[in-house]
Amino acid sequence: MTTAQISLPKGVGPHAEKLFDAITQASTADELNRAGGKAEGFVLGLESTKAIKSQVAESLYVAYDDAASQRAAELA
């Protein structure tokens, strides 16, 4: 799943995609951890301010986590 498959409010999609790309293009484990942390904070901020519903937040968390897991396997 990618962020493009998730229905996000106007203006949020490009930021979500940029964070997704940072995860999938990380060249080291440190970069990957940093990108994953930023993505998680981004979703938490959106969820905390009620900019997105909890179901959308969960979809974003899953997309970022899946991407991070896949990238970690590639880097190993």
C-alpha atoms as one frame of an Amber mdcrd trajectory, in Angstrom:
protein
   0.000   0.000   0.000   1.168   3.525  -0.744  -0.018   6.871   0.570  -1.559
   7.576  -2.846  -4.114   4.837  -2.117  -5.301   6.597   1.056  -7.922   9.345
   0.937  -6.202  12.323   2.557  -7.316  15.940   3.010  -6.215  18.430   0.373
  -2.646  19.540   0.946  -1.708  16.550   3.117  -1.084  14.081   0.312   2.149
  15.616  -1.034   3.676  15.719   2.457   2.607  12.141   3.152   4.107  10.992
  -0.148   7.379  12.833   0.535   7.732  11.022   3.871   6.880   7.691   2.218
   9.585   8.323  -0.385  12.112   9.164   2.340  11.427   5.767   3.907  11.632
   3.787   0.672  14.779   5.579  -0.487  16.726   5.520   2.788  20.290   4.412
   2.152  21.202   3.457   5.723  19.463   2.082   8.785  19.929   5.444  10.531
  18.278   7.274   7.641  15.465   4.753   7.709  14.906   5.212  11.445  14.897
   8.986  11.070  12.453   8.884   8.150  10.185   6.461   9.999  10.180   8.671
  13.077   9.276  11.731  11.038   6.446   9.851   9.342   5.092   8.609  12.656
   5.217  12.120  14.127   3.460  13.489  11.056   0.573  11.051  11.427   0.378
  11.631  15.180   0.159  15.380  14.587  -2.600  14.995  12.013  -4.512  12.630
  14.262  -4.056  14.792  17.364  -5.391  17.882  15.628  -8.303  15.892  14.218
  -7.180  16.701  10.676  -7.698  13.026   9.791  -9.915  10.286  11.179  -8.404
   7.475  13.198  -9.061   4.972  10.376  -7.044   7.136   7.977  -4.287   7.491
  10.568  -4.167   3.728  10.983  -3.892   3.291   7.204  -0.986   5.741   7.119
   0.738   4.003  10.033   0.397   0.663   8.230   1.663   2.069   4.912   4.703
   3.652   6.567   5.412   0.591   8.711   5.151  -1.788   5.758   7.454   0.412
   3.684   9.957   0.646   6.540   9.931  -3.122   7.072  10.486  -3.769   3.392
  13.310  -1.215   3.188  14.963  -2.593   6.321  14.980  -6.049   4.711  16.542
  -4.596   1.564  19.247  -2.844   3.572  20.099  -5.961   5.611
